[in-house]
């Protein structure tokens, strides 16, 4: 329990883990705000959690693959496939997905950051950290990559068009 407080709730020294937690919460909040006028509370909650978990599991598949955790990678890939299947099935009835130009831009930024993690040797450092022989490799590059893992799915949510009608008098 003390690890939760030292890693996620370290207010005086911002850690990348805190940035990751804040980005996940912001993604949930933005998704909620985008969907709240079209669906009831529980539908918004389910759709929002599904979409945010797609981003999380996309990152996890990438992380476990390059960290040579292949069994965990297989599990994450199955979970990602299941989440995508449920989301697409739900979208057929509710129509909440509409990719935009921001989807392409944020996906490109996410992929560039994933490549940067790979090319800087971050996965080797993370493996040494997991084994207890190296320092914590979680840095700003990792936090930004994790942020965009949550941003990409939020950009596919359909936005409400605001129509302003003026009364002719």
SEPA-885024 format. One line per field, with one value per atom (N, C-alpha, C): atom name; x, y, z. Coordinates in nm, 3 decimals, decimal comma. Layout:
N
atom	[CA:...]
c1	[X:...]
c2	[Y:...]
c3	[Z:...]
//
This chain:
169
atom	[N:CA:C:N:CA:C:N:CA:C:N:CA:C:N:CA:C:N:CA:C:N:CA:C:N:CA:C:N:CA:C:N:CA:C:N:CA:C:N:CA:C:N:CA:C:N:CA:C:N:CA:C:N:CA:C:N:CA:C:N:CA:C:N:CA:C:N:CA:C:N:CA:C:N:CA:C:N:CA:C:N:CA:C:N:CA:C:N:CA:C:N:CA:C:N:CA:C:N:CA:C:N:CA:C:N:CA:C:N:CA:C:N:CA:C:N:CA:C:N:CA:C:N:CA:C:N:CA:C:N:CA:C:N:CA:C:N:CA:C:N:CA:C:N:CA:C:N:CA:C:N:CA:C:N:CA:C:N:CA:C:N:CA:C:N:CA:C:N:CA:C:N:CA:C:N:CA:C:N:CA:C:N:CA:C:N:CA:C:N:CA:C:N:CA:C:N:CA:C:N:CA:C:N:CA:C:N:CA:C:N:CA:C:N:CA:C:N:CA:C:N:CA:C:N:CA:C:N:CA:C:N:CA:C:N:CA:C:N:CA:C:N:CA:C:N:CA:C:N:CA:C:N:CA:C:N:CA:C:N:CA:C:N:CA:C:N:CA:C:N:CA:C:N:CA:C:N:CA:C:N:CA:C:N:CA:C:N:CA:C:N:CA:C:N:CA:C:N:CA:C:N:CA:C:N:CA:C:N:CA:C:N:CA:C:N:CA:C:N:CA:C:N:CA:C:N:CA:C:N:CA:C:N:CA:C:N:CA:C:N:CA:C:N:CA:C:N:CA:C:N:CA:C:N:CA:C:N:CA:C:N:CA:C:N:CA:C:N:CA:C:N:CA:C:N:CA:C:N:CA:C:N:CA:C:N:CA:C:N:CA:C:N:CA:C:N:CA:C:N:CA:C:N:CA:C:N:CA:C:N:CA:C:N:CA:C:N:CA:C:N:CA:C:N:CA:C:N:CA:C:N:CA:C:N:CA:C:N:CA:C:N:CA:C:N:CA:C:N:CA:C:N:CA:C:N:CA:C:N:CA:C:N:CA:C:N:CA:C:N:CA:C:N:CA:C:N:CA:C:N:CA:C:N:CA:C:N:CA:C:N:CA:C:N:CA:C:N:CA:C:N:CA:C:N:CA:C:N:CA:C:N:CA:C:N:CA:C:N:CA:C:N:CA:C:N:CA:C:N:CA:C:N:CA:C:N:CA:C:N:CA:C:N:CA:C:N:CA:C:N:CA:C:N:CA:C:N:CA:C:N:CA:C:N:CA:C:N:CA:C:N:CA:C:N:CA:C:N:CA:C:N:CA:C:N:CA:C:N:CA:C]
c1	[0,083:0,000:0,087:0,203:0,288:0,344:0,359:0,407:0,310:0,180:0,080:0,099:0,120:0,136:0,267:0,373:0,502:0,511:0,444:0,454:0,348:0,222:0,114:0,076:0,096:0,050:0,165:0,278:0,392:0,370:0,310:0,270:0,390:0,489:0,600:0,701:0,714:0,804:0,726:0,694:0,611:0,688:0,631:0,692:0,621:0,687:0,619:0,494:0,495:0,377:0,258:0,282:0,175:0,121:0,211:0,169:0,085:0,123:0,046:-0,093:-0,102:-0,232:-0,319:-0,262:-0,338:-0,385:-0,301:-0,342:-0,456:-0,453:-0,563:-0,693:-0,684:-0,803:-0,856:-0,766:-0,809:-0,875:-0,822:-0,883:-1,024:-1,042:-1,176:-1,269:-1,220:-1,302:-1,340:-1,245:-1,274:-1,373:-1,352:-1,447:-1,586:-1,594:-1,723:-1,790:-1,712:-1,768:-1,814:-1,742:-1,780:-1,909:-1,934:-2,046:-2,168:-2,155:-2,260:-2,393:-2,393:-2,518:-2,596:-2,532:-2,597:-2,645:-2,586:-2,616:-2,642:-2,703:-2,722:-2,589:-2,588:-2,464:-2,392:-2,465:-2,401:-2,349:-2,419:-2,368:-2,240:-2,239:-2,119:-2,002:-2,028:-1,923:-1,867:-1,954:-1,908:-1,830:-1,883:-1,815:-1,680:-1,678:-1,556:-1,449:-1,487:-1,390:-1,340:-1,429:-1,388:-1,283:-1,313:-1,224:-1,089:-1,091:-0,964:-0,883:-0,949:-0,876:-0,816:-0,878:-0,818:-0,681:-0,673:-0,544:-0,444:-0,490:-0,401:-0,348:-0,436:-0,390:-0,305:-0,327:-0,239:-0,097:-0,083:0,049:0,105:0,023:0,070:0,117:0,049:0,094:0,232:0,250:0,379:0,486:0,454:0,549:0,589:0,492:0,523:0,595:0,564:0,633:0,781:0,813:0,954:1,027:0,954:1,019:1,038:1,008:1,021:0,935:0,819:0,721:0,611:0,643:0,557:0,424:0,422:0,295:0,202:0,257:0,178:0,136:0,222:0,188:0,070:0,069:-0,043:-0,171:-0,165:-0,282:-0,331:-0,239:-0,278:-0,338:-0,283:-0,336:-0,477:-0,501:-0,636:-0,733:-0,690:-0,775:-0,803:-0,701:-0,719:-0,818:-0,804:-0,896:-1,039:-1,055:-1,187:-1,247:-1,167:-1,215:-1,255:-1,175:-1,209:-1,338:-1,356:-1,476:-1,600:-1,593:-1,706:-1,736:-1,631:-1,650:-1,714:-1,668:-1,728:-1,872:-1,901:-2,039:-2,129:-2,080:-2,158:-2,173:-2,072:-2,080:-2,186:-2,214:-2,318:-2,455:-2,478:-2,607:-2,608:-2,498:-2,496:-2,430:-2,350:-2,283:-2,208:-2,099:-2,021:-1,879:-1,840:-1,704:-1,707:-1,622:-1,604:-1,462:-1,367:-1,228:-1,217:-1,122:-1,100:-0,954:-0,917:-0,778:-0,688:-0,742:-0,665:-0,628:-0,711:-0,681:-0,552:-0,538:-0,418:-0,295:-0,309:-0,197:-0,153:-0,248:-0,212:-0,158:-0,208:-0,154:-0,009:0,019:0,156:0,249:0,205:0,288:0,311:0,207:0,221:0,322:0,314:0,407:0,551:0,568:0,702:0,760:0,678:0,725:0,755:0,674:0,702:0,836:0,861:0,990:1,104:1,082:1,186:1,216:1,113:1,136:1,221:1,188:1,262:1,406:1,425:1,560:1,652:1,597:1,681:1,719:1,670:1,702:1,620:1,506:1,422:1,375:1,347:1,297:1,403:1,528:1,638:1,650:1,639:1,647:1,528:1,410:1,292:1,307:1,367:1,387:1,486:1,591:1,687:1,621:1,533:1,463:1,369:1,299:1,209:1,285:1,407:1,489:1,558:1,547:1,606:1,752:1,802:1,944:1,968:1,863:1,881:1,787:1,812:1,724:1,590:1,496:1,364:1,377:1,340:1,359:1,244:1,140:1,022:1,059:1,055:1,096:0,987:1,019:0,919:0,881:0,973:0,942:0,839:0,857:0,761:0,625:0,625:0,498:0,423:0,494:0,428:0,374:0,450:0,401:0,274:0,274:0,155:0,039:0,067:-0,037:-0,103:-0,022:-0,079:-0,148:-0,114:-0,189:-0,333:-0,355:-0,491:-0,556:-0,475:-0,530:-0,584:-0,513:-0,553:-0,696:-0,735:-0,873:-0,978:-0,945:-1,042:-1,070:-0,972:-0,993:-1,089:-1,122:-1,217:-1,361:-1,382:-1,520:-1,587:-1,710:-1,785:-1,816:-1,789:-1,816:-1,955:-2,017:-2,147:-2,129:-2,211:-2,208:-2,306:-2,255:-2,341:-2,410:-2,540:-2,616:-2,677:-2,650:-2,705:-2,814:-2,934:-3,046:-3,086:-3,091:-3,131:-3,277:-3,348:-3,488:-3,500:-3,572:-3,594:-3,709:-3,680:-3,786:-3,784]
c2	[-0,120:0,000:0,126:0,120:0,238:0,272:0,170:0,197:0,284:0,265:0,347:0,494:0,520:0,658:0,719:0,641:0,697:0,714:0,628:0,637:0,729:0,707:0,781:0,911:0,920:1,039:1,123:1,121:1,201:1,343:1,426:1,560:1,654:1,637:1,732:1,710:1,591:1,563:1,486:1,551:1,487:1,373:1,255:1,138:1,109:1,037:0,998:0,913:0,836:0,757:0,846:0,957:1,051:1,111:1,143:1,197:1,094:0,968:0,861:0,849:0,856:0,848:0,968:1,086:1,207:1,200:1,151:1,141:1,041:0,932:0,834:0,897:0,970:1,034:1,143:1,218:1,321:1,259:1,146:1,077:1,031:0,979:0,938:1,059:1,171:1,291:1,347:1,354:1,407:1,316:1,186:1,093:1,108:1,128:1,149:1,276:1,382:1,509:1,502:1,425:1,411:1,331:1,237:1,145:1,176:1,260:1,274:1,326:1,403:1,459:1,361:1,253:1,160:1,031:0,994:0,866:0,887:0,785:0,796:0,769:0,789:0,785:0,651:0,541:0,409:0,374:0,416:0,394:0,473:0,596:0,680:0,615:0,567:0,504:0,380:0,295:0,173:0,206:0,295:0,331:0,395:0,486:0,558:0,462:0,372:0,276:0,180:0,136:0,050:0,119:0,242:0,315:0,343:0,383:0,409:0,281:0,170:0,044:-0,004:0,031:-0,003:0,064:0,190:0,259:0,198:0,163:0,104:-0,031:-0,116:-0,248:-0,239:-0,137:-0,117:-0,091:-0,004:0,022:-0,105:-0,177:-0,297:-0,405:-0,422:-0,520:-0,481:-0,354:-0,304:-0,326:-0,289:-0,301:-0,446:-0,536:-0,676:-0,745:-0,705:-0,765:-0,731:-0,603:-0,562:-0,588:-0,624:-0,663:-0,814:-0,885:-1,031:-1,103:-1,048:-1,113:-1,167:-1,269:-1,313:-1,372:-1,444:-1,498:-1,385:-1,287:-1,170:-1,090:-1,084:-1,016:-1,085:-1,217:-1,292:-1,262:-1,261:-1,228:-1,086:-0,990:-0,852:-0,839:-0,912:-0,908:-0,966:-1,074:-1,131:-1,033:-0,968:-0,868:-0,751:-0,705:-0,595:-0,635:-0,755:-0,803:-0,810:-0,858:-0,864:-0,727:-0,632:-0,494:-0,431:-0,454:-0,401:-0,463:-0,593:-0,662:-0,608:-0,592:-0,540:-0,396:-0,315:-0,175:-0,163:-0,242:-0,237:-0,286:-0,388:-0,437:-0,331:-0,267:-0,162:-0,041:-0,013:0,100:0,080:-0,044:-0,070:-0,024:-0,033:0,008:0,154:0,204:0,338:0,446:0,411:0,507:0,617:0,580:0,678:0,695:0,614:0,623:0,699:0,800:0,876:0,932:0,860:0,908:1,045:1,122:1,255:1,269:1,386:1,413:1,404:1,436:1,427:1,283:1,189:1,047:1,011:1,053:1,024:1,091:1,216:1,291:1,229:1,201:1,145:1,003:0,925:0,791:0,800:0,894:0,912:0,952:1,041:1,083:0,965:0,884:0,767:0,669:0,643:0,548:0,601:0,732:0,791:0,776:0,798:0,782:0,635:0,544:0,401:0,364:0,414:0,388:0,449:0,568:0,632:0,550:0,494:0,407:0,287:0,228:0,111:0,146:0,255:0,288:0,342:0,393:0,443:0,336:0,214:0,106:0,107:0,172:0,183:0,045:-0,046:-0,178:-0,260:-0,246:-0,313:-0,257:-0,126:-0,062:-0,104:-0,116:-0,159:-0,303:-0,388:-0,527:-0,535:-0,456:-0,454:-0,401:-0,302:-0,246:-0,351:-0,426:-0,531:-0,639:-0,667:-0,768:-0,715:-0,584:-0,524:-0,487:-0,483:-0,452:-0,316:-0,238:-0,108:-0,005:0,122:0,229:0,229:0,301:0,313:0,387:0,321:0,384:0,475:0,481:0,559:0,707:0,765:0,903:0,979:1,099:1,181:1,121:1,060:0,995:0,885:0,805:0,700:0,760:0,868:0,930:0,987:1,049:1,105:0,993:0,883:0,769:0,713:0,701:0,652:0,750:0,881:0,982:0,964:0,947:0,933:0,798:0,700:0,573:0,597:0,695:0,730:0,833:0,919:1,025:0,968:0,873:0,819:0,766:0,680:0,631:0,739:0,841:0,948:1,026:1,034:1,110:1,042:0,914:0,848:0,871:0,926:0,947:1,057:1,035:1,131:1,255:1,368:1,493:1,541:1,607:1,666:1,797:1,815:1,943:2,036:2,151:2,250:2,333:2,335:2,414:2,533:2,648:2,769:2,818:2,827:2,874:3,012:3,102:3,238:3,258:3,315:3,342:3,468:3,457:3,572:3,654:3,772:3,859:3,991]
c3	[0,000:0,000:0,000:0,066:0,070:-0,067:-0,155:-0,291:-0,368:-0,345:-0,413:-0,377:-0,250:-0,208:-0,256:-0,256:-0,298:-0,448:-0,525:-0,670:-0,729:-0,696:-0,761:-0,691:-0,563:-0,492:-0,439:-0,507:-0,468:-0,520:-0,437:-0,480:-0,491:-0,406:-0,403:-0,515:-0,563:-0,673:-0,779:-0,889:-0,991:-1,055:-1,050:-1,112:-1,243:-1,333:-1,456:-1,430:-1,321:-1,288:-1,257:-1,189:-1,159:-1,289:-1,382:-1,511:-1,586:-1,578:-1,642:-1,582:-1,450:-1,384:-1,420:-1,421:-1,456:-1,601:-1,690:-1,831:-1,848:-1,774:-1,780:-1,728:-1,619:-1,563:-1,657:-1,718:-1,814:-1,937:-1,983:-2,097:-2,062:-1,942:-1,900:-1,891:-1,838:-1,825:-1,962:-2,054:-2,188:-2,260:-2,250:-2,311:-2,253:-2,122:-2,057:-2,108:-2,121:-2,167:-2,313:-2,395:-2,535:-2,553:-2,464:-2,482:-2,395:-2,294:-2,193:-2,246:-2,352:-2,401:-2,489:-2,533:-2,624:-2,559:-2,445:-2,382:-2,233:-2,170:-2,025:-1,954:-1,825:-1,748:-1,762:-1,749:-1,753:-1,892:-1,997:-2,132:-2,155:-2,108:-2,120:-2,045:-1,926:-1,846:-1,914:-1,967:-2,034:-2,160:-2,244:-2,369:-2,339:-2,243:-2,208:-2,155:-2,067:-2,014:-2,122:-2,211:-2,321:-2,408:-2,447:-2,537:-2,470:-2,343:-2,274:-2,255:-2,229:-2,212:-2,344:-2,455:-2,585:-2,596:-2,558:-2,560:-2,465:-2,346:-2,246:-2,293:-2,346:-2,390:-2,517:-2,601:-2,716:-2,669:-2,570:-2,513:-2,448:-2,375:-2,305:-2,401:-2,515:-2,614:-2,666:-2,695:-2,742:-2,635:-2,512:-2,401:-2,376:-2,368:-2,337:-2,453:-2,577:-2,690:-2,689:-2,672:-2,676:-2,546:-2,441:-2,316:-2,306:-2,414:-2,421:-2,317:-2,288:-2,202:-2,292:-2,369:-2,479:-2,433:-2,321:-2,273:-2,230:-2,162:-2,123:-2,245:-2,346:-2,472:-2,539:-2,539:-2,596:-2,521:-2,389:-2,307:-2,338:-2,344:-2,373:-2,512:-2,609:-2,745:-2,750:-2,676:-2,669:-2,605:-2,498:-2,432:-2,526:-2,598:-2,693:-2,803:-2,857:-2,959:-2,904:-2,783:-2,721:-2,701:-2,653:-2,635:-2,767:-2,871:-3,003:-3,055:-3,034:-3,078:-3,008:-2,876:-2,798:-2,839:-2,857:-2,895:-3,033:-3,129:-3,264:-3,262:-3,184:-3,173:-3,110:-3,007:-2,941:-3,032:-3,115:-3,207:-3,314:-3,352:-3,451:-3,403:-3,273:-3,217:-3,175:-3,123:-3,062:-3,146:-3,242:-3,332:-3,256:-3,194:-3,119:-3,172:-3,271:-3,327:-3,458:-3,466:-3,590:-3,589:-3,652:-3,653:-3,720:-3,674:-3,731:-3,771:-3,816:-3,850:-3,728:-3,612:-3,488:-3,456:-3,502:-3,480:-3,551:-3,674:-3,751:-3,690:-3,652:-3,594:-3,461:-3,374:-3,243:-3,256:-3,352:-3,376:-3,425:-3,514:-3,563:-3,448:-3,363:-3,248:-3,155:-3,130:-3,045:-3,103:-3,233:-3,296:-3,295:-3,315:-3,308:-3,167:-3,066:-2,929:-2,897:-2,949:-2,929:-2,991:-3,110:-3,175:-3,094:-3,040:-2,959:-2,834:-2,771:-2,655:-2,694:-2,808:-2,854:-2,889:-2,961:-3,009:-2,899:-2,790:-2,682:-2,581:-2,601:-2,508:-2,382:-2,387:-2,268:-2,220:-2,311:-2,273:-2,201:-2,241:-2,169:-2,028:-2,017:-1,885:-1,798:-1,859:-1,783:-1,737:-1,820:-1,781:-1,664:-1,668:-1,556:-1,430:-1,444:-1,328:-1,268:-1,356:-1,306:-1,230:-1,274:-1,207:-1,081:-1,058:-0,938:-0,952:-1,075:-1,095:-1,159:-1,180:-1,243:-1,185:-1,217:-1,167:-1,242:-1,187:-1,248:-1,382:-1,494:-1,626:-1,667:-1,588:-1,626:-1,626:-1,745:-1,762:-1,840:-1,881:-1,950:-2,085:-2,156:-2,284:-2,263:-2,160:-2,128:-2,093:-2,013:-1,971:-2,091:-2,185:-2,303:-2,392:-2,403:-2,480:-2,417:-2,286:-2,215:-2,231:-2,229:-2,250:-2,386:-2,490:-2,623:-2,642:-2,561:-2,565:-2,521:-2,434:-2,392:-2,483:-2,545:-2,632:-2,763:-2,822:-2,952:-2,951:-2,856:-2,859:-2,835:-2,757:-2,732:-2,860:-2,951:-3,074:-3,171:-3,148:-3,238:-3,196:-3,078:-3,032:-3,112:-3,145:-3,226:-3,142:-3,200:-3,131:-3,166:-3,071:-3,096:-3,172:-3,271:-3,343:-3,274:-3,242:-3,178:-3,285:-3,278:-3,374:-3,303:-3,354:-3,297:-3,390:-3,337:-3,417:-3,369:-3,464:-3,430:-3,467:-3,377:-3,404:-3,490:-3,599:-3,687:-3,630:-3,590:-3,537:-3,606]
//
